Amino acid sequence: MRYLTSDDFRILQAIELGSRNHELVPTQMIHSIGGMKSPSGTNKAIGDLAKLKLISRLRNAKYDGFRLSYSGFDYLALKTLLNRNSVYSVGSTIGVGKESDIYSISDSKGKQKVLKIHRLGRTSFKTVKNNRDYLQKRQTSNWMYLSRLAAEKEYEFMEILYTNGFNVPQPFDCSRHCIAMEWIKGYPMKHMKSDYANYKKLYSELMNFIIQLANAGLIHCDFNEFNILIRDEPEKYKYDFVVIDFPQCVSIEHPDAKEYFDRDVQGIRDFFMKKFKYDPQHDATMFDTSGYGDGYKYAYPNFKRDVIREKNLDVEVKASGYAKKRTGNRNDKDLEKALLGMRIKADEDEDLSEIDDEEDEEDHEEEYDYEDEEDEFEEEKDLEEENEKIIEALSAKKPLKMDKLGNYILDE
């Protein structure tokens, strides 16, 4: 990456911008958007980027075109984080999730951090095929676009939760599909040993976290041993654990809120039963309701009984369920379709790549909003017109501003 020139990055950004409206970005458009002095300079940069597999070249009957690869998307995000001094070096992979990669990084001061790179669409879920069918209807939508939306949404969740005192990693920066966050010295709860001394206290605190989050208006939707980190030195902190992975969070106003809440609770119960043979039951003789488990009145939380809204964090971050009902924003709808698959629990042996045709058609009929089809067409026309104006402005060598994602924007 250090050997790429400024021209290389200009061309990479040009292909990223052109991808908003084209599956394959024509070479002439890349040259126009990139603002290079000569076509030969553009072609040289394209060749160098293609050798590094940051872009790929495809041919069809109409024209030669290029499209951005996930590696190219990574480079653009890292370059932005580098320019902001959020990242200085990238280390080894420390984890691979179902829809993300986790890397060790450090900033210019040598502080160790974590980089989470969202990669939606990499694995097979029950809704992925439907999502891909849906995305084919809108050329501006693709998995990189959805990965960026997921990263931005998770960064929002983490910022507001950290600010409100929840034990989550501190978020530092976000660019495209990447999030730089605090390094937590610890290990996933999945690797916890059965001789862990304070497991009853941990159980109660985890159940309290679910309630506190719900009282603030949010449900995690994937609260399990994979997304809970146990600190190496818990005595130095208020809690023994830190919770991660938030892009799939929903509002307590979501139609399936109770189902997601109960599943989070059951996931913790199942883990502690399997790991510690700990299966507390409600005890009416106890009066203490400040926690859950042995010694408390209730063994585990109940959505209707225990959730009492105290904050509106779901409103502030426009969480799924609330945002869909209140705003109907196109980005919210696109992201919701992609994240729906992340909330589906399936058996490990179940093949999610094949879906029954009849069931697939029924699901697709429900998910696709035909009333929005005309609006989507108009949106595509607007984007095409905007793209053409940007090309005209760049061809005329007019200075254009860039948004935080590195895309050119037109002044109103």
Secondary structure as UniProt FT lines:
FT   TURN            2..3
FT   HELIX           6..18
FT   TURN            19..21
FT   STRAND          25..26
FT   HELIX           27..34
FT   HELIX           39..51
FT   TURN            52..53
FT   STRAND          55..59
FT   STRAND          64..68
FT   HELIX           70..83
FT   TURN            84..85
FT   STRAND          89..96
FT   STRAND          100..106
FT   TURN            108..109
FT   STRAND          112..118
FT   TURN            120..121
FT   TURN            126..127
FT   HELIX           128..136
FT   TURN            139..140
FT   HELIX           143..163
FT   TURN            164..165
FT   STRAND          171..175
FT   TURN            176..177
FT   STRAND          178..182
FT   STRAND          186..188
FT   HELIX           189..191
FT   TURN            194..195
FT   TURN            197..198
FT   HELIX           199..215
FT   TURN            216..217
FT   STRAND          218..219
FT   TURN            225..226
FT   STRAND          228..231
FT   HELIX           234..236
FT   STRAND          241..243
FT   TURN            247..248
FT   STRAND          250..251
FT   TURN            252..253
FT   TURN            255..256
FT   HELIX           257..276
FT   TURN            284..285
FT   TURN            294..295
FT   HELIX           303..306
FT   HELIX           313..316
FT   TURN            317..318
FT   HELIX           322..326
FT   HELIX           330..340
FT   HELIX           341..343
FT   TURN            348..349
FT   HELIX           357..367
FT   HELIX           370..372
FT   HELIX           373..395
FT   TURN            396..397
FT   STRAND          401..402
FT   TURN            404..405
FT   STRAND          408..409
//
